[in-house]
């Protein structure tokens, strides 16, 4: 049975009136109480506008890429919700692998989004919220590179309730 409640374990107390057999008087009926405990698991839903960052670096040595997101979470009351981003492979630039002196930073627009650096290996925290709800926002990634041209990196976004 699915219950429409969200949050920490919820306790229900139900009173059961035991029906007296036909013909029994009202004094012969009894009542009992039963405690029922239900735990609800956290759930997340994440939609992103792109899973590949594509940069066009011009003479200024910088290129930008944006990703819009919609993040929904159902969690215990006051529970943390974390949005992470991680590269799936190395940044590729003009003619193959990117110069070792490239760096990708990001900044967020929208409640709970963060500013940081995209780690070459591993996840970077891009957003953090408390409690259930739907959040929307935008992450803007900035690439600094010495060589002019097109750069790409596939990324994975993960929404979790640790």
N, C-alpha and C positions, 0 to 999 in steps of 0.2 A: 504494500500500500504506500503510495507517495503522499507526503504531507506538504502543504505549502509553506512550511516554516523554514527559516534560514537562521543559522547561528550556532551557538554552543549547544551541547546536549540539552534536550528539552525533556522535562518530566511531565507526564500526564497522570492524573489520578482519576480513575473511573469508578463510579459506584455501581455495583451490580446488585440488583434486587432479585433474589432468587424467588421464582414464582412458586407459590404454594400449589400442591396438587389440587385438582378439582375437588371441591367439597370441603377443603380445609378452612379453618377460621383464620382471620387476620393475625391473631397472636402467633400462629405457627410459621409465618413467613420470616425470612432472615435477610440481612444485608451484609455485604462484605466490600472491602476496597482492595484494589490492586494497583500497584505502582508500575508504570511502564516507562522505560527510558529509550529514547531514540537519538541516534547520532547522525548528523547530516554531513556529508563529504563536501569539500570545497570543489567548485567548478570554475573553469575559465574559458573564455572565448576571445580569440584575437584575429583581427583582420588587418593586413598591411597592404599598402598600395604597390609595393615592390619588394622583391627579395634579392634584387641585384642593384648595387650602387653603381651608377654610371657617371663619370666625371669628365668634363672637357676642360683641361687645364690650358689657360691662355698665357699670354706674355707676362701676366702678373704673378704667375707661378701658383695660382689657386684655381680650384674647380669646386662646384657645389652640387650636391644631390639631396633631394628631400624624399621623405617617406611619411605618408599620413597613416595614422593607425586608429583603430577603434578597439578598445580593450574592455571586456566585461568580466566581472568576477563575482562569485557568490562564495563568501567565506564566513568564518565565525565572526562574531562581533568584535570590531577593532583589529581583525587579522591583517597581516601584511600582504600586499600584492606587489610583485616585482616584475618589471619588464626588462629583459636583457637582450643584447644584440651581440652576435659573434660572427667573425668571418669564417666562411666554409673553406676557403683556400686563400693563398697569397694574392695580394693586389697585382693585377696585370696592367702593364702600361704599354706605350708605343714600342713595338718590336718584341714583346714578351714580358718578362718579369719587370716589375717596377724598380726604380732606383732605391737603394737602401735608405736614402735620406728622405723618403716620402713619409708623411704622417697624416692620419685621418682623425679629426676631432668631430664632436657633435654637440649640438645644443638643442634643447627642446622648447616647444611652445605648447602650453596647456598645463593645467594643474598637475603637479607631481612629476613632470618631466625634469630630467637632469642634464648637466653638461659634463662632458668627459672626453676621453680618448679611446678610440676603437683599438683594442688590444690585438696584436698580431696573432696571438694564440690564446684562446679562452674568451669568456664572456665579459662584457662590460655592462654595468647597470645603467639603463637609460631612463628608467622611471620607477617611482615607488609611491604606493598609496596605502591607506588604511581603510579597511572595511569594504563591504560589497558595493557594487554599482558599476555604471558604464562610464568610461573615460575616453575622450578623443583628444588627439593632439597631432603634432608634427615634429619630426626629428630632421634637423638640417645637418648634413655631413659636409665637412670642408676638408678637401685634400690639398696639401702643399707638396709640390713636386718641382724639381729643377727642369724637367723636360716638358715641353709643350706637347699636347696630344690627348688621346682618349685613354681613360683608365677604367677598369671594372673590377668589382669584387662581389661575389655572391655572399649573402649574409643570412643568418637564421635569427629570427626574433622568437623569444620564448616568454610567455606570461605564466607566472607561477605563484602559488600561495605557500611559501615555505613554512 
